[in-house]
Amino acid sequence: MDAHLDEAGVDEATGRRANIRNGHGAKTVQTEVGPVRIQVPRDRAGSFTPRTVPKHARRLDGFNEAILSLYAKGLTTGEIAAHLADVYDADVSRELISRVTDSVVDEMEAWRQRPLDRIYPVVFIDALVMKIRQGQVANRPVYVVVGISLDRERDVLGMWAGTGGEGAKQWAGYLTELRNRGVEDVFMVCSDGLKGMTDAIEQVWPQAVHQQCVVHLVRASLRYTNRKDWQKITPVLRDIYTAPTVAAAEARFEAFAAQFGDQYPAVIRLWRTSWPQFVPFLDYDHEVRKVLYTTNIIESLNARFRQAARRRGHFPTEQAAMKVLYLVVQQKRRGGGSITGRVYGWAKALNALILAYGDRITI
């Protein structure tokens, strides 16, 4: 209304606004949660056309979707009720909003048990921490698995709220669940070196290669070094993970160890321990490496998860936390940027994987 009145401008003869407010008109609109009484602003000239609820409209479609979208963005039920009161001048209770958000629980459980593709060339695994009440508020890890299919479709394959411990047995359970849902083969699993991951992968997909996320490896290395030395260390590390061959990477690492080994032995130990999981992606060219060597795909997802969880502080139950994460995954963004969708530049990576894994791929 303010924008509409500004467009009308000022009457030059009187020096007053050409159009002004003229109170409100009340009406009841039917929504997915029942009838809602709203106040619609009016102007003196009668030229204002409401955008949210058009003139003569008696039904407001997408009310549930609006509530779920706000919930996925991290708003609490109280904040959503206040927002609806501001936008629609509607009195919607927190209990009603809770019923709307709870309506997705069955849908979420069906999604978590849905069948998956037989083959995923690349799978990314990561974890984030959320505050969930268990008698008292505690930090709980939430494990997330994202896969890229042969049709270059990116999708969240699974999410689990853990109990705090990481190990081969726990990870084997999560990965076995994916296998039971249809994932018979994975060529490469990219993670940040979570404890027990390599053993779990070997139990579930014996032929899969475990690729250490290089970005995490570099970050971990810098945590063991003085900030003043970062400008000297990061170019050398970049030379290692951009080496044209495994032999060249080994030679560059030995030179790095000779230069910084006495000063930062923990960094050298970290790289030697991670080396078997670090080198697999060096068998591919630059374009393929960009897809394989980092978990950035899943980290961007975790960033949205954290954004949705930050405003809440903590969740009353595990189901409440998983419900928000599920809505974040399902949320579609205009102009791209959605969690699921096609991976651009995947064709070249897929061709390289076909050459590498040959008869294991059926298209």
Order of alpha helices (4+ residues) and beta strands (2+ residues): alpha-beta-beta-alpha-alpha-alpha-alpha-beta-beta-beta-alpha-beta-alpha-beta-alpha-alpha-alpha-alpha-alpha-alpha-alpha-beta-alpha
